Amino acid sequence: MPRPLIDYLILDSVADDVESLEQIVPSLSRAISLWEINVPGGLFDRDEIALSITRLVRDKLIEVVVANADENTMSPIGEGVQPEGNLDDYWFQMTGRGRIVHNDWVPPAERENPSRFAT
């Protein structure tokens, strides 16, 4: 079943590392500027991003990660477990299932002149 484009873009943003919402948002902006993606208004709004993250967690494609008390290590809270409160307080990482979905995704074509769309 096809997923909304934003789901794939968020998966792409967490493909290599654990990322916070603060890091995911500019990653989506870069994707819009580099790939042939047309988003009304030129950006995804925060509500769309939050809905996508919630959907990806529910579908066990990404999982929520929290900093441990020592703040030097992080632990996932469990696949499919939704975060409570503000998404800004959490980190996100791809699951094994998410990696399969991401690897099967064919990204949009690159823009011919991405610099004119840069944010």
C-alpha positions as CSV (number, residue, x, y, z in Angstrom):
1,M,0.0,0.0,0.0
2,P,1.5,3.3,-1.0
3,R,2.3,5.8,1.8
4,P,2.0,9.6,1.7
5,L,5.2,11.2,0.4
6,I,5.9,12.9,3.7
7,D,6.2,9.4,5.4
8,Y,9.0,8.4,2.9
9,L,10.8,11.8,3.4
10,I,10.7,11.3,7.2
11,L,12.0,7.8,6.8
12,D,14.8,9.1,4.6
13,S,15.7,11.7,7.2
14,V,16.1,9.0,9.9
15,A,17.8,6.4,7.7
16,D,21.3,7.0,8.9
17,D,20.9,8.1,12.5
18,V,18.7,8.9,15.4
19,E,17.1,12.4,14.7
20,S,15.1,14.9,16.7
21,L,12.1,16.8,15.3
22,E,14.4,19.8,15.2
23,Q,16.6,17.9,12.7
24,I,13.8,16.3,10.7
25,V,12.1,19.6,9.8
26,P,15.1,21.1,7.9
27,S,15.7,17.7,6.3
28,L,12.2,17.9,4.8
29,S,12.9,21.4,3.5
30,R,16.2,20.2,1.9
31,A,14.3,17.3,0.2
32,I,11.8,19.8,-1.2
33,S,14.6,22.0,-2.6
34,L,16.6,19.1,-4.1
35,W,14.0,16.7,-5.5
36,E,11.0,17.3,-7.8
37,I,8.5,17.7,-5.0
38,N,5.7,20.1,-5.1
39,V,4.2,21.0,-1.7
40,P,1.5,23.7,-1.5
41,G,3.1,26.6,0.2
42,G,6.6,25.1,-0.3
43,L,6.9,23.4,3.1
44,F,5.1,20.7,5.2
45,D,3.5,22.3,8.2
46,R,4.2,21.1,11.7
47,D,0.8,19.3,12.0
48,E,1.5,17.3,8.8
49,I,4.9,16.3,10.2
50,A,3.4,15.3,13.6
51,L,0.7,13.2,11.9
52,S,3.3,11.5,9.8
53,I,5.5,10.7,12.8
54,T,2.5,9.3,14.7
55,R,1.5,7.2,11.7
56,L,5.1,5.9,11.2
57,V,5.4,5.0,14.9
58,R,2.0,3.3,14.8
59,D,3.0,1.3,11.8
60,K,6.3,0.4,13.5
61,L,8.5,2.0,10.8
62,I,10.1,4.4,13.2
63,E,10.4,4.2,17.0
64,V,10.6,6.8,19.7
65,V,13.9,7.2,21.5
66,V,14.5,9.0,24.8
67,A,17.7,10.1,26.5
68,N,18.6,8.1,29.6
69,A,19.3,9.8,33.0
70,D,23.0,9.9,32.3
71,E,22.2,11.9,29.0
72,N,25.0,10.0,27.3
73,T,22.9,7.1,26.1
74,M,19.5,6.7,24.5
75,S,16.9,3.9,24.6
76,P,13.8,3.2,22.5
77,I,10.5,3.2,24.3
78,G,9.3,0.3,22.2
79,E,8.1,-0.3,18.7
80,G,4.6,1.1,18.2
81,V,4.6,3.0,21.4
82,Q,3.4,6.6,20.9
83,P,5.2,9.4,22.7
84,E,3.3,11.4,25.3
85,G,3.4,15.2,25.2
86,N,5.5,17.3,22.9
87,L,7.3,15.6,20.0
88,D,10.2,18.1,20.6
89,D,11.1,16.1,23.7
90,Y,11.9,12.9,21.7
91,W,14.2,11.4,19.1
92,F,13.3,9.0,16.4
93,Q,15.0,6.1,14.7
94,M,14.2,3.7,11.9
95,T,13.1,0.2,12.7
96,G,14.0,-2.9,10.7
97,R,10.5,-2.8,9.1
98,G,11.1,0.9,8.3
99,R,14.4,0.1,6.6
100,I,12.6,-2.4,4.3
101,V,10.0,0.2,3.3
102,H,12.7,2.9,2.8
103,N,14.8,0.6,0.7
104,D,11.9,-0.2,-1.6
105,W,11.1,3.5,-2.1
106,V,12.1,5.2,-5.3
107,P,12.8,8.9,-4.4
108,P,11.6,11.6,-6.8
109,A,13.9,12.9,-9.5
110,E,16.4,15.6,-8.6
111,R,15.7,19.1,-9.7
112,E,17.7,20.4,-12.6
113,N,18.6,23.6,-10.7
114,P,18.1,22.9,-7.0
115,S,19.8,26.1,-5.9
116,R,16.9,28.3,-7.1
117,F,14.6,26.4,-4.7
118,A,17.0,26.3,-1.7
119,T,15.6,27.5,1.6
